[in-house]
Amino acid sequence: MSESAGAVTPRDARSWLLVPGTRTHELEDLVRGHGPDAVILDLEDGVAPDDRPRTRDEIHRWASRGGRAWIRVNPATTADWQVDLELAADCPGVLGVVLAKTEDPAEIDATSAGLGDFGGGLIALIESATGVLGAVSIARANSLTRLAFGSGDFRHDTSATDESATAMGARAHLVLASRSAGLPGPIDGPSLASDTDGLRSYCRRSVANGMGGMLCVKPDHIRLINTEFAPSTEEVQHARELLATRTDSIDGSYLPRLRAAEAILDRARKYRIDIFDDGLVSVGR
């Protein structure tokens, strides 16, 4: 049985559940119970160095039985990187690779070359000041699917708090770099909030800054992430009303509002959200 949610494409995925590669046996229950858009099996920080050979074998066996997920591989500057790529290239169940601690577009090019005819996705995880400052060039590298923000390691690298202008500026830079390169909104770092209000606030801040999804280490965060990164019922209703009352009498704001409404309805279709004429809402997942 496939353990990776596949209804939403990687470009549109909102919730990215990060699971240590040692826990493939839990994925079926996690996906069935929580419904992430994507799953990433971690071969980097989530696995002790001495355990990585055994974990690769475990992932290979799991993928051979029909499991499907992304994997986070070690940085391109490490010896583990090449071995991780060999695993990805040899496993049909590996849907894509998340490259840890990306700092240079050459690392993306080398990773893509190392994967050969892999055919899966490739995400650059930006986790340092150097990576953020190089994000424009990284985002334009061939074969890249999206950027993601490794907020925890970034905070450690810069000694900045998550709410600081430094961390928020890094997010803004990744958003602009992604947009400039024609990529979807970047994937934000995970929230460690212990309550619903804290998680909702984190998600809404992320959406307001232009991020397009979120890494997740707590499965019970997934449903709220999926809700907050999708159009609200009010947004969908307003978009439908605007498009239903098109007019030839326009001002300078009309066409941008029309394009925004079309984008909202396009996202609603991707996430299988519909609002019927009687106001009832249907959500596909």
N, C-alpha and C positions, 0 to 999 in steps of 0.2 A: 504493500500500500504506500502511496506517495504521502510523505509527511510535510510537504511544503505547499502552502496556500498558493494557488496559481491563478486565481480569478482576476487579479489586478496585475498589470504589467509592471516590470521593475521601474520604468519611468514614472509611473503613477503611484507606486506603493507608498503607503503612509506609515504603517507599523513594521519595523524590522526587528524581529525578536532575535537577540544575540544569546546563544546557548553554548556552553563549553562543549568541545568536540567529544568529550568523554560521556556525554549524556544523550547519545542518539536513541537510546532505549526509551527516553521520555517524550520524544518528539510527537509521536502519534497522539498521545493524550493532550499535550500542550496545544497542538494545532486544533484538534477537535474541540477542546474546551474553551479556547480563547480566540481563535480566528485571526492570527496575524496575516498581513498581506505577504510577508516574506520572512524566511528563517535563515539565519546565518550561524553556521557551526564555527566556533572559534578555535583556531589552532595557535593563537598568539597569547595574549595575556590570560586567557581563560584556561590555559593548560600549562602545567609545570614543564620546563624544558626536558627533563628526563622522561616525561610521560608522552612526549609528542610522537615518537615512533609507534608506540602501542595505539595511540589515538588515531593516527593515520590508518592503521590497519582496521580499527573499529569502524571508521567512516567508510572505508572501502567495502567492508562486508555489508554495512547498512545500505550503501548505495547499490550494491549488487543485488540486494533484495527488493529494490524498487524505491528506496528513499531518495528524496530530491530536496536539495537546499543549496544555498550559497555557502562558501567557506571564507573565513578571514584568514589570510596567509600572513606569514611573518614579513617584516620589512625587507626591501630589496637589498639592504646592506648586510643581511645576515645569511649564515650558511643554511638555515632552515628554509629560507625562501625558495631555493631551487627544488628542494625535496617536496615542499608544499605544492609547487606548480606541477611537478610530475604526478602527484596524486590527483590534482584537479583535471589534468589532461587525460588521465586514465579512468576517470569515473564519469560515466554518462549521467549519473544522478546529480552531479555538481552543476548547478544552474549558473553560477557566476562566482567571481573572486572579488573580495574586498581587500585591497592592499593596505596594510597597516603602515602608519607613519610615513605617508608619502610626502616628499619634499621637493621633487624635481620631475619634470615631464619625462626625462630620460628613464626614470623608474617605471613609468607607465608603458613606455615603448618596449623596455626590456621584458616587462611582465607579459605583455601581449605577444612578443616574439617567443618567449619561453613556453607559452600555452599552445603555440602552433595553431592548428585548425580547431581549436577548442569550441568556438561558436557561442560561448556563454557571455554573460555580462562582466563588466569590470568597473568597480567603484574605487575611487581614490579617497582614502580616509585621511583627512588633514588634521594633524594633532600637535603642531608646533608653530611658533612664530615664523620660522623659515617656510614651512608649508603654506601658511596663510599668505605670506608675501609673494609666494610663487604661484598662487592659485590661478591667476589669469592664464599663465602658460600651461599649467597642469590641466585646466579645464579644456584646453584646445588640443590636447593630445589625442591622437587617433585611438579608436576603440573604446573610449571612455563612455560609460553609461551615466554616471552621476558623481557628484562630490558628496562627501559626508564629513561631519565635524566631530572629531574626537575631543569633546569638551573637557573630559577629565584630565587627559594628558596635556592638553593646552593650558589648563589652569596650573598644572604642575610646572610646565615649561616657563610660564610668564609670571607666576606668583599672583595672578589676578583671580578675583572671585567671579562666579558665574554671572552675577548681576552687574559686573563692572563695565565701564565703557570699553575696556580692552577686549573682553570676551564678546560683547555685543557688536563691537566694531568688526571683530573677526567674522562673526556670522554675516554681517552686512557685506563684507568683502567677498565671502563665498557666494552669496546670493548674486552679487553683481558679476562675479567671474562666471558663474553658471549661465546667467542670462546672456552675457556677451558671447559665450561659446555655443549657445543654442541648446543648452542642457536644461532639464527640469530643475525645479527648486531643490537645493541641497537637503540632505538628511541631517537633522539636528542630533546632538548628543542626547543621551538618555536622561530622563528625570529620575531623581532618587526620592521624590516626594512620597511621604508616608500616608497622605490623605488625599481625598478626591479633589478638594478645593485647590490644594497645592499643585497637583498634576494638571488640573484644568487651567490654572493660571499660567503654568509653564507652557502648555500647548498653545494657548492663545497668544502669548508673547512670541512664540516661535512662528506661528502663522502670520502674525502682524508684521514680522520682520522679513517675510518672504520665503521662509523655509518650507520645504514640501513634504516632509515626513520626519520620523524620529526613530532613532535606535531605542531599543527597549530591553531592559534586563529583568523587569518584573512582569511576568505574564498577565497579572491582573490589571496592568495599565493599558493593555492592548485595545480593548473596546472603546475606552474613552479617547485614546489617540485616534482611532479610526473615525470616531464621531467628530472630533474637533478639527481634523484635517480634511474633512469633507464639507461641502456646502451645507449650510443650515437649511431647515425647512422654510424659514422666512426668506433667505436669499433665493432659493429656488422659486418660491411663489412670486417674489418681486421680479425676477428675471423673466418668468413666463408672462407676467402681466405687461412688462415693458415691451417684449417682443410681439405680444398680441395687439398692442396699440401703436404700432409704427405710424409715424406721421411725416409729412413733407415739411412741416413747420419745425425747424430745428435751430438750435443754437450751437455754440462751439463745444458744448459738453455732451451733446446727444450721441454722436457717433462713438466716442469712447465708452459711454454708458451702454450702448448697444453691444459693442464688442465684449465688454465685461459680462453682460448678461448671457451672451452666447457661450462664453468660456465657462460660466457657472453651470449652465445646462449640460455642456459637454462633460464637465467633471462629474455632475450628478449621474449621467448615463454610465460613466466608467465605474462608478461605485454602486451602480444599480439602485439609485434613489429616485423615486418618482412621487409626485404629488398629484392626486386626482382632482377632478373638478369640484368634488365635495370637500376638499381639504385634507382627506386622509393621506397618510404617508406610507409608502412601501419601501422598505430597505432590503436590498438583496442579501446582506450578510450582517 
